[in-house]
Amino acid sequence: MHNPILAKSFSRYEQKTFGWFVVMLVVVFSSCMVFKNHLHPLSIDGDAVNLQLSINAAEYMPVIKDTTLLKKGTEKKDAGLTCNVLEPLSDYCETKGDIRVQGNSSTIFVMSHDLNISTGNNSWTIQPYPRKGSGAMSHVKSWTVKLVQDGERIPRCSVDHGHPAVLFSLGGYSGNHFHAFSDLLVPIFSNSRCFNSEVHFLATDYKPWWIGKYRTLLNKMSKHKIIDIDNENEVHCFPSVKTGLKSHKEFGIDSSKFPNGVSMRDFRQFLRSSFSLNRVEAIKMKGHIVMRPLLLIMSRKKSRILLNEGDVSKMAEDLGYEVVLAEDNHSTNLSKFAQIVNSCDVIMGVHGAGLTNMVFLPDNAVLIQLVPLGATDNMAKGDFGDPAGEMNIKYLDYKIDVNESSLVEQYPLDHKVLKDPSSFYRKGWKVFRSIYLDKQNVKVDLNRFRSTLLEAKKLLATS
């Protein structure tokens, strides 16, 4: 039935040739159906095929950004741009190239030559303070990191800098001595160490008193004047900018996440150099030579007071210590106080910001933390116990018993405050803090605490 149709368009010879062509097509098609699983080794693995296609295409095609990755919390990379929202403590963006910082709009512009940046979302909001998910962030300004194309209307550079910049917030809990170190000084050090002081610090939520207090350390980390970026009308341009501080540990550094494996021991060496702290090693209690280690008792006056501090001091002296009392007053000249701490071999105190000063102790010194009654064990260990090991400091804790807590005078013995502290922790931080941290003082059992002081001397003997 097809012959009349074919005859209209083809000669007899052409019809014959075309017929053979059709037959060959049928044979090829049938072979493909029969042997399709054996034609290509990658065909059994769809992911492998896609991988191979991606590799081949990458040689000829520009990268098309997938901004959905960032929304899911994964690391986003582009030419000159890396943003990470995976870390539990901090979000941050690292940018390289033509970077323009406009302080009065809290915006960082990243110039791109990629013609495909119009696909998806090309701006990210970063709060540059490493304690996300906490009440601290309500006092931290948000910044926008925006990827823009050539030709877009963006501000021109008015101040051109030849060195990188790190942008961070002085908001949050920066007024607390512990958080000043854990949230700011340690992360600033670990994030800027690779620049060898040739880095500009851009401070948002600027606090002049904070800069003044820690100026000695900040001036060692950067050769340049710290910029109050919120009040800048100029557009500052840099070859690279870190917006936010990488931070992976409480009061510590994850060396694997930073160039050259920077560590807390490096930070402590930096402190010694900055404040001219001469003692590197604590006293060694060896042989028959009578040596009296120096014990520093951090004295608190508002909450978590050690009520029998005088008795503890006398007992320590009877056990062979020299004792120094220091008030937990962080307005004290930091350099002078660092010298006092560095002269000591043991530091002790009730859980609180004063124990942060252990950073100035010599190596192999001992930290004794009095842990208040309540569900505070993990917090105390995370804030000071674990960091002590990273700092080459030996650690002992003394857990306050019910009869050693002032709460026993405020509540009956069968009250949940004394019987089930964890139930109050589940009610939220404010409720827990108001009871177990703000309203609790301690009075240690001298007989029980005596063994802790003796253990500290043994630790000095094994250093």
Stockholm file with secondary structure:
# STOCKHOLM 1.0

chainA/1-463         MHNPILAKSFSRYEQKTFGWFVVMLVVVFSSCMVFKNHLHPLSIDGDAVNLQLSINAAEYMPVIKDTTLLKKGTEKKDAGLTCNVLEPLSDYCETKGDIRVQGNSSTIFVMSHDLNISTGNNSWTIQPYPRKGSGAMSHVKSWTVKLVQDGERIPRCSVDHGHPAVLFSLGGYSGNHFHAFSDLLVPIFSNSRCFNSEVHFLATDYKPWWIGKYRTLLNKMSKHKIIDIDNENEVHCFPSVKTGLKSHKEFGIDSSKFPNGVSMRDFRQFLRSSFSLNRVEAIKMKGHIVMRPLLLIMSRKKSRILLNEGDVSKMAEDLGYEVVLAEDNHSTNLSKFAQIVNSCDVIMGVHGAGLTNMVFLPDNAVLIQLVPLGATDNMAKGDFGDPAGEMNIKYLDYKIDVNESSLVEQYPLDHKVLKDPSSFYRKGWKVFRSIYLDKQNVKVDLNRFRSTLLEAKKLLATS
#=GR chainA/1-463 SS CCHHHHHHHSCHHHHHHHHHHHHHHHHHHHHHHHHGGGSCGGGGCHHHHHHHHHHHHHTTSCCCCCTHHHHTTCCEEETTEEEECCSSSCCEEEEEEEEEEEGGGTEEEEEECCTTTTSSCCEEEECCSSCTTSGGGGGSCCEEEEEEETTSCCCCCSEECSSCEEEEESCTTTTSHHHIIIIIIHHHHHHHGGGTTCCEEEEESCCHHHHHHTHHHHHHHCSSCCEEGGGCCSEEEEEEEEESCCCCSTTSCCGGGSGGGCCHHHHHHHHHHHHTCCCCBCCCCCTTCCCCCEEEEEECSSSSCBTTHHHHHHHHHHTTCEEEEEECCTTSCHHHHHHHHHTCSEEEEESSGGGGGGGGSCBTCEEEEEECSSSCHHHHIIIIIHHHHHTTCEEEEEECCGGGBGGGGTSCTTSHHHHCHHHHHTTCHHHHIIIIITSCCBCCCHHHHHHHHHHHHHHHHTC
#=GC SS_cons         CCHHHHHHHSCHHHHHHHHHHHHHHHHHHHHHHHHGGGSCGGGGCHHHHHHHHHHHHHTTSCCCCCTHHHHTTCCEEETTEEEECCSSSCCEEEEEEEEEEEGGGTEEEEEECCTTTTSSCCEEEECCSSCTTSGGGGGSCCEEEEEEETTSCCCCCSEECSSCEEEEESCTTTTSHHHIIIIIIHHHHHHHGGGTTCCEEEEESCCHHHHHHTHHHHHHHCSSCCEEGGGCCSEEEEEEEEESCCCCSTTSCCGGGSGGGCCHHHHHHHHHHHHTCCCCBCCCCCTTCCCCCEEEEEECSSSSCBTTHHHHHHHHHHTTCEEEEEECCTTSCHHHHHHHHHTCSEEEEESSGGGGGGGGSCBTCEEEEEECSSSCHHHHIIIIIHHHHHTTCEEEEEECCGGGBGGGGTSCTTSHHHHCHHHHHTTCHHHHIIIIITSCCBCCCHHHHHHHHHHHHHHHHTC
//
